[in-house]
Amino acid sequence: MVDVDQAAPADIVDRLLWRDAQQMLGRHSAARDGNCVWCGCRWPCSARRLAERAEIVARRPWREAWTLRHDINSMRTGYRSDHGYNDSSRRYTA
């Protein structure tokens, strides 16, 4: 059975990358103190910038989308008490 995401715009080439970008954009938003709500890094954090890039690339030819999806999947994750990630892995370095 094929699962088609009806919420994605028609011009999206890579729906999975677009969906991941939307989740990251929702998490990494600006707080009043000028830091990211999710990771606590200075706004805009590197994860936010990566998500913005992913949202754009999801509309481009599949080769560009595939490369950026690899970048997102290579982000390290750990556990932190306040948001589920630890301080040693809260930054993505490009």
Secondary structure as a PSIPRED ss2 file (coil, helix, strand):
# PSIPRED VFORMAT (PSIPRED V4.0)

   1 M C   1.000  0.000  0.000
   2 V C   1.000  0.000  0.000
   3 D C   1.000  0.000  0.000
   4 V C   1.000  0.000  0.000
   5 D C   1.000  0.000  0.000
   6 Q C   1.000  0.000  0.000
   7 A C   1.000  0.000  0.000
   8 A C   1.000  0.000  0.000
   9 P C   1.000  0.000  0.000
  10 A C   1.000  0.000  0.000
  11 D C   1.000  0.000  0.000
  12 I C   1.000  0.000  0.000
  13 V C   1.000  0.000  0.000
  14 D C   1.000  0.000  0.000
  15 R H   0.000  1.000  0.000
  16 L H   0.000  1.000  0.000
  17 L H   0.000  1.000  0.000
  18 W H   0.000  1.000  0.000
  19 R H   0.000  1.000  0.000
  20 D H   0.000  1.000  0.000
  21 A H   0.000  1.000  0.000
  22 Q H   0.000  1.000  0.000
  23 Q H   0.000  1.000  0.000
  24 M H   0.000  1.000  0.000
  25 L H   0.000  1.000  0.000
  26 G H   0.000  1.000  0.000
  27 R H   0.000  1.000  0.000
  28 H C   1.000  0.000  0.000
  29 S C   1.000  0.000  0.000
  30 A E   0.000  0.000  1.000
  31 A C   1.000  0.000  0.000
  32 R C   1.000  0.000  0.000
  33 D C   1.000  0.000  0.000
  34 G C   1.000  0.000  0.000
  35 N E   0.000  0.000  1.000
  36 C E   0.000  0.000  1.000
  37 V C   1.000  0.000  0.000
  38 W C   1.000  0.000  0.000
  39 C C   1.000  0.000  0.000
  40 G C   1.000  0.000  0.000
  41 C C   1.000  0.000  0.000
  42 R E   0.000  0.000  1.000
  43 W C   1.000  0.000  0.000
  44 P C   1.000  0.000  0.000
  45 C C   1.000  0.000  0.000
  46 S H   0.000  1.000  0.000
  47 A H   0.000  1.000  0.000
  48 R H   0.000  1.000  0.000
  49 R H   0.000  1.000  0.000
  50 L H   0.000  1.000  0.000
  51 A H   0.000  1.000  0.000
  52 E H   0.000  1.000  0.000
  53 R H   0.000  1.000  0.000
  54 A H   0.000  1.000  0.000
  55 E H   0.000  1.000  0.000
  56 I H   0.000  1.000  0.000
  57 V H   0.000  1.000  0.000
  58 A C   1.000  0.000  0.000
  59 R C   1.000  0.000  0.000
  60 R C   1.000  0.000  0.000
  61 P C   1.000  0.000  0.000
  62 W H   0.000  1.000  0.000
  63 R H   0.000  1.000  0.000
  64 E H   0.000  1.000  0.000
  65 A H   0.000  1.000  0.000
  66 W H   0.000  1.000  0.000
  67 T H   0.000  1.000  0.000
  68 L H   0.000  1.000  0.000
  69 R H   0.000  1.000  0.000
  70 H H   0.000  1.000  0.000
  71 D H   0.000  1.000  0.000
  72 I H   0.000  1.000  0.000
  73 N H   0.000  1.000  0.000
  74 S C   1.000  0.000  0.000
  75 M C   1.000  0.000  0.000
  76 R C   1.000  0.000  0.000
  77 T C   1.000  0.000  0.000
  78 G C   1.000  0.000  0.000
  79 Y C   1.000  0.000  0.000
  80 R C   1.000  0.000  0.000
  81 S C   1.000  0.000  0.000
  82 D C   1.000  0.000  0.000
  83 H C   1.000  0.000  0.000
  84 G C   1.000  0.000  0.000
  85 Y C   1.000  0.000  0.000
  86 N C   1.000  0.000  0.000
  87 D H   0.000  1.000  0.000
  88 S H   0.000  1.000  0.000
  89 S H   0.000  1.000  0.000
  90 R C   1.000  0.000  0.000
  91 R C   1.000  0.000  0.000
  92 Y C   1.000  0.000  0.000
  93 T C   1.000  0.000  0.000
  94 A C   1.000  0.000  0.000
